[in-house]
């Protein structure tokens, strides 16, 4: 009997231990689920805030303590550097036979602006955006609705007459450190603070240009996704490239890819090529006239906490910060994409059940996709031929290649401009914020995408602090 009692007590203790262990396990799982739910709520709140007010999200992350590292050079050295950087380029002539057919001028986009259009643009602006030399914040324009009628009238007069207020030609350019030594000004991103009223006008023109380029199918949104309204280009291109690579690996096919990097692309575009693209793609004469007048004379003062240069004449490039710049840059890049589409129609990679895929672009970030290493080399040779007339140049040290043969990683040997391009297996790189390597987990990819978003928020936060 004593033995039976002892066994019963032992079984009871074991049951109690099991119950305690189960309770602790359940508690642990509940804590995990609660933490996940809290994290999910935080993510949803941050995504909502990112869409509504990126500046406020940036302040939430950094608490108002984001520091900006100034250049360790003086104003004289900066003047020399930027005067040279933005000097007038003299690219070779464009061969029209290299391009697709030109487009007739569209007369339907009249140079008349309405109060409704002005208010629509103002609704999309952030009150925290730093003003230019005019010192007028967006909040002031929003606060006085009667100004919207005057602005609509002013913008219509500027478009009809072609006369541009002199203050619109002047900007302040602040320098945001990216990485690398601070005594090298190429390691700083120039952010232009242009007059607020001109930004509203340029946003109106940009909307009309984008509308025409899309309706006439100049821009193919399956290829070019940079800066286009309502298109999440980075995410879409990342998914497409990931899907193509997964399909090639699963079906044991051959594919060759190159990620291209252009040297100072936004700052190198010749004004003459902007005007050429505007005419080639049939923009209305009044827009062509405005662009010709506006880009005839531009000045900017480059500044940091320690110094400011004298006004420097800008003779090349599109200003980062001007609302008209993105769509103008897309037009120039489209000349390249059109030329490649025309001269390399059969070199792309064709996933099963889909059409051929050869080019993916997000503004100046171009990815070339080919069915073979030889096909990739053919496409790259045409790119090297088409870029100089556009005033653009590849940066081989930043370009990467990647290949699969029979579904397995293949090292490619591709040389451009006398330099052999690195394979991603040798030097991982980023594609539109996504880190690419031959052995990267989804968690690591998510982290690098998050880092890219934080980089954009830094720029937004910095621009707001300049007020």
SEBALUM-965638 format. One record per residue (C-alpha): residue number from 1; x, y, z. Coordinates in Angstrom, 3 decimals, m for minus. Layout:
(NUM,(X,Y,Z))
...
END
This chain:
(1,(0.000,0.000,0.000))
(2,(2.837,2.340,0.869))
(3,(4.442,1.510,m2.456))
(4,(1.222,2.290,m4.307))
(5,(0.908,5.589,m2.440))
(6,(4.478,6.512,m3.344))
(7,(3.851,5.743,m7.008))
(8,(0.658,7.812,m6.946))
(9,(2.501,10.772,m5.404))
(10,(5.230,10.406,m8.024))
(11,(2.718,10.386,m10.857))
(12,(1.003,13.406,m9.345))
(13,(4.271,15.315,m9.132))
(14,(5.021,14.429,m12.743))
(15,(1.573,15.651,m13.788))
(16,(2.120,18.880,m11.856))
(17,(5.507,19.404,m13.568))
(18,(3.946,18.762,m16.964))
(19,(1.143,21.184,m16.179))
(20,(3.611,23.856,m15.048))
(21,(5.725,23.306,m18.179))
(22,(2.630,23.521,m20.389))
(23,(1.495,26.690,m18.610))
(24,(4.942,28.277,m19.022))
(25,(5.014,27.270,m22.693))
(26,(1.558,28.738,m23.270))
(27,(2.589,31.910,m21.426))
(28,(5.711,32.180,m23.579))
(29,(3.705,31.707,m26.767))
(30,(1.131,34.260,m25.626))
(31,(3.927,36.752,m24.958))
(32,(5.300,36.089,m28.431))
(33,(1.893,36.564,m30.024))
(34,(1.343,39.741,m28.006))
(35,(4.764,41.061,m29.056))
(36,(3.959,40.222,m32.681))
(37,(0.624,42.017,m32.430))
(38,(2.248,45.068,m30.812))
(39,(4.924,45.074,m33.517))
(40,(2.292,44.678,m36.236))
(41,(0.309,47.595,m34.811))
(42,(3.473,49.706,m34.668))
(43,(4.328,48.826,m38.270))
(44,(0.791,49.638,m39.447))
(45,(0.920,52.962,m37.607))
(46,(4.318,53.824,m39.103))
(47,(3.219,52.891,m42.631))
(48,(0.136,55.074,m42.217))
(49,(2.304,57.924,m40.906))
(50,(4.800,57.447,m43.762))
(51,(2.018,57.955,m46.288))
(52,(0.434,60.883,m44.454))
(53,(3.463,62.743,m43.088))
(54,(7.001,61.362,m43.772))
(55,(8.550,64.298,m41.906))
(56,(6.704,63.389,m38.695))
(57,(7.844,59.754,m39.005))
(58,(11.439,60.931,m39.431))
(59,(11.111,63.064,m36.293))
(60,(9.632,60.082,m34.446))
(61,(12.603,57.894,m35.402))
(62,(15.403,60.364,m34.714))
(63,(13.757,62.552,m32.109))
(64,(14.960,65.728,m33.781))
(65,(18.625,64.820,m33.318))
(66,(19.730,63.963,m36.846))
(67,(23.134,65.555,m37.395))
(68,(24.564,66.493,m40.768))
(69,(28.285,66.302,m41.349))
(70,(29.620,69.353,m43.232))
(71,(32.363,69.122,m45.874))
(72,(35.920,69.602,m44.600))
(73,(36.810,71.928,m47.484))
(74,(36.468,75.698,m47.805))
(75,(34.145,77.779,m49.991))
(76,(36.838,78.408,m52.611))
(77,(37.447,74.688,m53.142))
(78,(33.680,74.116,m53.308))
(79,(33.288,76.870,m55.907))
(80,(35.952,75.300,m58.108))
(81,(34.495,71.802,m57.715))
(82,(30.880,72.677,m58.473))
(83,(31.730,75.109,m61.276))
(84,(33.565,72.267,m62.993))
(85,(30.906,69.678,m62.158))
(86,(28.062,71.737,m63.627))
(87,(29.972,73.218,m66.582))
(88,(28.399,72.971,m70.032))
(89,(29.085,69.529,m71.560))
(90,(29.635,68.981,m75.284))
(91,(28.342,65.488,m76.063))
(92,(28.424,64.000,m79.591))
(93,(25.332,64.399,m81.731))
(94,(22.405,62.012,m81.377))
(95,(21.778,59.801,m84.401))
(96,(17.986,59.906,m84.951))
(97,(18.122,56.519,m86.696))
(98,(19.115,54.971,m83.360))
(99,(15.793,55.966,m81.808))
(100,(12.202,54.954,m82.256))
(101,(9.991,57.239,m84.353))
(102,(9.406,60.784,m83.119))
(103,(6.002,61.859,m81.840))
(104,(3.840,64.707,m83.199))
(105,(3.369,67.757,m81.011))
(106,(0.258,67.463,m78.847))
(107,(m1.763,70.720,m78.936))
(108,(m4.372,69.517,m76.432))
(109,(m2.364,70.445,m73.311))
(110,(m3.251,74.160,m73.295))
(111,(m1.128,76.663,m71.305))
(112,(m4.062,77.570,m69.058))
(113,(m4.095,76.608,m65.388))
(114,(m7.116,76.526,m63.102))
(115,(m7.575,77.172,m59.396))
(116,(m8.568,73.504,m59.008))
(117,(m5.201,72.379,m60.427))
(118,(m3.281,74.735,m58.132))
(119,(m5.122,73.480,m55.051))
(120,(m4.591,69.866,m56.048))
(121,(m0.824,70.439,m56.192))
(122,(m0.812,72.289,m52.859))
(123,(m2.712,69.455,m51.155))
(124,(0.119,67.077,m52.050))
(125,(2.831,69.286,m50.530))
(126,(4.293,69.097,m47.020))
(127,(4.206,72.176,m44.822))
(128,(7.608,71.194,m43.418))
(129,(9.353,71.484,m46.807))
(130,(12.080,74.093,m46.739))
(131,(11.482,77.180,m48.950))
(132,(14.007,78.645,m51.347))
(133,(15.264,82.207,m51.650))
(134,(11.704,83.570,m51.705))
(135,(11.239,82.401,m48.107))
(136,(7.608,81.465,m48.791))
(137,(6.504,78.186,m47.152))
(138,(3.752,76.005,m48.576))
(139,(1.731,76.641,m45.410))
(140,(1.407,80.316,m46.340))
(141,(0.038,79.503,m49.800))
(142,(m2.432,77.054,m48.276))
(143,(m3.591,79.504,m45.605))
(144,(m4.884,82.128,m48.053))
(145,(m7.237,80.564,m50.637))
(146,(m7.633,83.861,m52.504))
(147,(m3.956,83.516,m53.492))
(148,(m4.839,80.433,m55.532))
(149,(m6.682,82.570,m58.090))
(150,(m3.670,84.860,m58.431))
(151,(m1.324,81.889,m58.788))
(152,(m3.469,80.294,m61.485))
(153,(m3.480,83.607,m63.381))
(154,(0.277,84.080,m62.913))
(155,(1.078,80.560,m64.098))
(156,(m1.115,80.974,m67.190))
(157,(0.640,84.260,m68.048))
(158,(4.091,82.667,m67.644))
(159,(3.091,79.733,m69.861))
(160,(1.517,81.938,m72.551))
(161,(4.218,84.604,m72.654))
(162,(7.280,82.495,m71.932))
(163,(8.512,85.190,m69.543))
(164,(10.045,83.738,m66.377))
(165,(10.415,85.642,m63.074))
(166,(14.127,86.125,m62.459))
(167,(13.938,84.718,m58.915))
(168,(12.890,81.337,m60.323))
(169,(16.354,80.943,m61.831))
(170,(18.083,81.096,m58.431))
(171,(18.325,78.354,m55.823))
(172,(20.175,77.367,m52.673))
(173,(21.895,73.982,m52.764))
(174,(22.625,72.304,m49.437))
(175,(25.007,69.365,m49.145))
(176,(23.926,66.146,m47.446))
(177,(26.751,63.745,m46.588))
(178,(26.235,60.235,m47.948))
(179,(29.358,58.317,m46.912))
(180,(33.109,58.434,m47.365))
(181,(35.705,61.145,m46.643))
(182,(34.240,64.598,m46.041))
(183,(37.042,66.277,m47.995))
(184,(35.622,64.754,m51.190))
(185,(32.584,66.753,m52.303))
(186,(31.424,63.902,m54.529))
(187,(30.473,62.133,m51.282))
(188,(27.744,64.723,m50.682))
(189,(24.260,64.741,m52.180))
(190,(23.257,68.217,m53.444))
(191,(19.669,69.097,m52.492))
(192,(18.328,72.194,m54.237))
(193,(15.945,74.514,m52.410))
(194,(14.103,76.323,m55.186))
(195,(11.467,79.072,m54.785))
(196,(8.196,77.618,m53.544))
(197,(6.013,79.341,m56.153))
(198,(8.177,78.007,m58.976))
(199,(7.916,74.494,m57.479))
(200,(4.128,74.712,m57.640))
(201,(4.286,75.812,m61.282))
(202,(6.815,73.111,m62.144))
(203,(4.605,70.507,m60.471))
(204,(1.743,71.569,m62.729))
(205,(3.933,71.254,m65.828))
(206,(5.341,67.911,m64.626))
(207,(1.804,66.535,m64.242))
(208,(0.967,67.449,m67.838))
(209,(4.240,66.051,m69.194))
(210,(3.751,62.774,m67.321))
(211,(0.163,62.544,m68.575))
(212,(1.278,62.977,m72.184))
(213,(4.188,60.530,m71.919))
(214,(1.886,57.875,m70.485))
(215,(m1.090,58.408,m72.814))
(216,(1.139,58.346,m75.905))
(217,(2.882,55.252,m74.495))
(218,(6.306,56.893,m74.626))
(219,(6.892,55.557,m71.121))
(220,(6.401,51.813,m70.764))
(221,(5.593,51.321,m67.086))
(222,(6.578,47.661,m67.270))
(223,(10.143,48.905,m67.896))
(224,(10.469,52.376,m66.359))
(225,(8.900,52.845,m62.935))
(226,(10.916,55.727,m61.519))
(227,(9.106,58.777,m60.086))
(228,(5.746,57.892,m61.662))
(229,(2.562,58.801,m59.801))
(230,(0.872,55.876,m58.060))
(231,(3.559,53.347,m58.973))
(232,(5.610,51.629,m56.275))
(233,(8.531,51.078,m58.610))
(234,(11.149,49.762,m56.185))
(235,(8.880,47.061,m54.765))
(236,(7.536,45.982,m58.160))
(237,(10.957,45.720,m59.834))
(238,(12.398,43.876,m56.823))
(239,(9.587,41.330,m57.026))
(240,(9.911,40.910,m60.804))
(241,(13.677,40.356,m60.644))
(242,(13.318,37.927,m57.734))
(243,(10.601,36.020,m59.627))
(244,(12.685,35.825,m62.825))
(245,(15.741,34.520,m60.972))
(246,(13.651,31.976,m59.049))
(247,(12.045,30.761,m62.277))
(248,(15.417,30.420,m64.045))
(249,(16.874,28.498,m61.097))
(250,(13.862,26.201,m60.711))
(251,(13.651,25.368,m64.436))
(252,(17.462,25.038,m64.779))
(253,(17.747,27.732,m67.436))
(254,(20.526,30.154,m68.369))
(255,(20.222,33.832,m67.578))
(256,(22.681,36.750,m67.452))
(257,(21.970,39.997,m65.602))
(258,(23.814,43.271,m65.185))
(259,(23.012,46.035,m62.693))
(260,(24.263,49.323,m64.130))
(261,(25.347,52.435,m62.277))
(262,(25.605,55.807,m64.028))
(263,(28.158,58.380,m62.953))
(264,(26.476,61.507,m61.507))
(265,(23.477,60.891,m63.745))
(266,(21.205,63.687,m62.480))
(267,(24.025,66.217,m62.493))
(268,(25.355,65.278,m65.931))
(269,(22.333,65.551,m68.226))
(270,(23.037,68.292,m70.808))
(271,(20.289,70.895,m71.125))
(272,(20.394,70.352,m74.897))
(273,(19.332,66.729,m74.398))
(274,(16.370,67.776,m72.250))
(275,(15.219,70.050,m75.073))
(276,(15.892,67.324,m77.675))
(277,(13.758,64.832,m75.732))
(278,(10.963,67.396,m75.279))
(279,(10.817,67.929,m79.041))
(280,(11.285,64.256,m79.947))
(281,(8.410,63.146,m77.724))
(282,(6.078,65.871,m78.963))
(283,(5.615,68.077,m75.915))
(284,(3.515,71.207,m76.628))
(285,(5.434,74.160,m78.073))
(286,(4.737,76.299,m75.010))
(287,(6.397,73.702,m72.747))
(288,(9.363,73.417,m75.107))
(289,(9.655,77.220,m75.099))
(290,(9.488,77.434,m71.315))
(291,(12.163,74.756,m70.887))
(292,(14.436,76.473,m73.417))
(293,(14.043,79.809,m71.620))
(294,(14.352,78.400,m68.106))
(295,(17.485,76.359,m68.763))
(296,(19.225,79.184,m70.609))
(297,(20.354,80.773,m67.319))
(298,(20.409,79.122,m63.897))
(299,(22.326,79.954,m60.715))
(300,(22.766,78.281,m57.343))
(301,(24.510,79.093,m54.072))
(302,(26.063,75.994,m52.468))
(303,(26.042,76.159,m48.702))
(304,(26.739,74.298,m45.474))
(305,(26.958,75.364,m41.820))
(306,(30.482,76.763,m42.236))
(307,(30.300,78.648,m45.537))
(308,(28.357,79.553,m48.675))
(309,(29.711,80.029,m52.179))
(310,(28.949,82.890,m54.494))
(311,(26.242,82.140,m57.094))
(312,(27.528,79.461,m59.470))
(313,(26.206,79.167,m63.022))
(314,(24.499,75.815,m63.585))
(315,(24.943,74.604,m67.164))
(316,(24.091,70.905,m66.829))
(317,(22.009,68.503,m64.802))
(318,(18.544,68.491,m63.283))
(319,(18.238,69.864,m59.758))
(320,(17.424,67.313,m57.040))
(321,(14.599,69.035,m55.200))
(322,(12.894,70.719,m58.157))
(323,(9.461,69.242,m58.903))
(324,(10.052,69.329,m62.668))
(325,(13.376,67.456,m62.600))
(326,(12.156,63.840,m62.220))
(327,(9.969,63.731,m65.329))
(328,(12.575,65.578,m67.428))
(329,(15.206,63.062,m66.399))
(330,(12.852,60.209,m67.316))
(331,(12.488,61.695,m70.813))
(332,(16.244,61.683,m71.354))
(333,(16.588,58.149,m69.987))
(334,(13.775,57.070,m72.309))
(335,(15.982,57.964,m75.273))
(336,(18.394,55.274,m74.050))
(337,(15.663,52.714,m73.402))
(338,(14.090,53.342,m76.829))
(339,(17.452,52.878,m78.539))
(340,(18.076,49.586,m76.749))
(341,(14.575,48.286,m77.491))
(342,(15.115,49.026,m81.179))
(343,(18.601,47.546,m81.607))
(344,(18.333,44.513,m79.287))
(345,(14.845,43.067,m79.827))
(346,(15.829,39.408,m79.393))
(347,(18.445,39.427,m76.636))
(348,(16.136,39.430,m73.604))
(349,(15.193,36.561,m71.308))
(350,(11.721,35.069,m71.745))
(351,(10.164,33.482,m68.644))
(352,(7.804,30.605,m69.386))
(353,(4.333,31.833,m70.225))
(354,(5.395,35.495,m70.403))
(355,(6.823,37.992,m72.871))
(356,(10.560,38.763,m73.173))
(357,(12.201,40.719,m70.345))
(358,(15.304,42.743,m71.217))
(359,(15.230,46.037,m69.310))
(360,(14.058,47.215,m65.908))
(361,(14.639,50.813,m64.880))
(362,(13.969,53.010,m61.903))
(363,(15.109,56.430,m63.150))
(364,(18.885,55.966,m63.672))
(365,(19.097,52.491,m62.085))
(366,(19.016,50.170,m65.091))
(367,(18.980,46.373,m64.968))
(368,(19.777,44.431,m68.137))
(369,(18.381,40.882,m68.398))
(370,(19.542,38.522,m71.138))
(371,(19.176,34.881,m72.099))
(372,(22.947,34.382,m72.326))
(373,(26.304,35.906,m71.464))
(374,(26.939,36.735,m75.123))
(375,(23.532,38.424,m75.345))
(376,(24.336,40.497,m72.258))
(377,(27.614,41.621,m73.812))
(378,(25.772,42.625,m76.993))
(379,(23.303,44.767,m75.053))
(380,(26.075,46.396,m73.006))
(381,(28.008,47.249,m76.176))
(382,(24.956,49.137,m77.471))
(383,(24.569,50.920,m74.126))
(384,(28.191,52.114,m74.333))
(385,(27.426,53.481,m77.799))
(386,(24.145,55.170,m76.880))
(387,(25.163,56.841,m73.603))
(388,(27.766,59.430,m74.769))
(389,(25.332,61.387,m77.012))
(390,(23.075,61.694,m73.942))
(391,(25.938,63.108,m71.876))
(392,(25.858,60.076,m69.579))
(393,(28.571,57.626,m68.569))
(394,(28.718,54.257,m66.850))
(395,(30.633,53.778,m63.611))
(396,(32.135,50.270,m64.065))
(397,(33.356,49.993,m60.451))
(398,(29.737,50.158,m59.247))
(399,(28.236,47.899,m61.946))
(400,(27.644,44.208,m61.212))
(401,(26.851,41.058,m63.179))
(402,(25.168,37.817,m62.209))
(403,(24.562,34.611,m64.126))
(404,(22.898,31.232,m63.894))
(405,(23.739,28.283,m66.158))
(406,(21.435,25.283,m65.962))
(407,(19.986,26.875,m62.837))
(408,(23.335,27.113,m61.028))
(409,(25.395,30.217,m60.282))
(410,(27.806,30.970,m63.124))
(411,(30.667,33.445,m62.985))
(412,(30.454,35.898,m65.889))
(413,(33.423,37.621,m67.510))
(414,(32.230,40.981,m68.782))
(415,(34.541,43.913,m69.514))
(416,(33.437,47.484,m70.211))
(417,(35.618,50.565,m70.589))
(418,(38.692,48.395,m69.915))
(419,(37.398,47.219,m66.523))
(420,(36.075,43.753,m65.689))
(421,(32.733,43.941,m63.904))
(422,(32.476,42.246,m60.520))
(423,(30.097,39.335,m60.088))
(424,(27.536,39.596,m57.301))
(425,(29.022,36.384,m55.886))
(426,(32.299,38.316,m55.404))
(427,(30.875,41.659,m54.303))
(428,(27.225,41.804,m53.172))
(429,(25.401,44.986,m54.141))
(430,(22.063,46.722,m53.730))
(431,(19.251,46.738,m56.279))
(432,(16.699,49.486,m55.531))
(433,(17.349,49.134,m51.805))
(434,(17.392,45.312,m51.846))
(435,(20.728,43.704,m51.031))
(436,(21.647,41.125,m53.651))
(437,(24.018,38.277,m52.948))
(438,(24.221,34.590,m53.729))
(439,(23.492,33.581,m50.136))
(440,(21.119,36.010,m48.506))
(441,(18.126,35.234,m46.358))
(442,(14.750,36.958,m46.594))
(443,(15.419,38.521,m43.184))
(444,(18.629,40.146,m44.484))
(445,(16.795,41.418,m47.566))
(446,(14.105,42.959,m45.365))
(447,(16.749,44.696,m43.254))
(448,(18.420,46.325,m46.266))
(449,(15.072,47.491,m47.644))
(450,(14.386,49.046,m44.242))
(451,(17.800,50.741,m44.303))
(452,(16.985,52.234,m47.703))
(453,(13.698,53.648,m46.380))
(454,(15.527,55.183,m43.429))
(455,(17.953,56.811,m45.890))
(456,(15.058,58.498,m47.695))
(457,(13.577,59.639,m44.388))
(458,(16.930,61.192,m43.474))
(459,(16.717,63.396,m46.587))
(460,(13.121,64.378,m45.775))
(461,(14.027,65.180,m42.172))
(462,(17.078,67.171,m43.252))
(463,(15.094,69.266,m45.744))
(464,(12.532,70.068,m43.047))
(465,(15.257,71.186,m40.607))
(466,(16.523,73.757,m43.110))
(467,(13.484,75.956,m42.542))
END
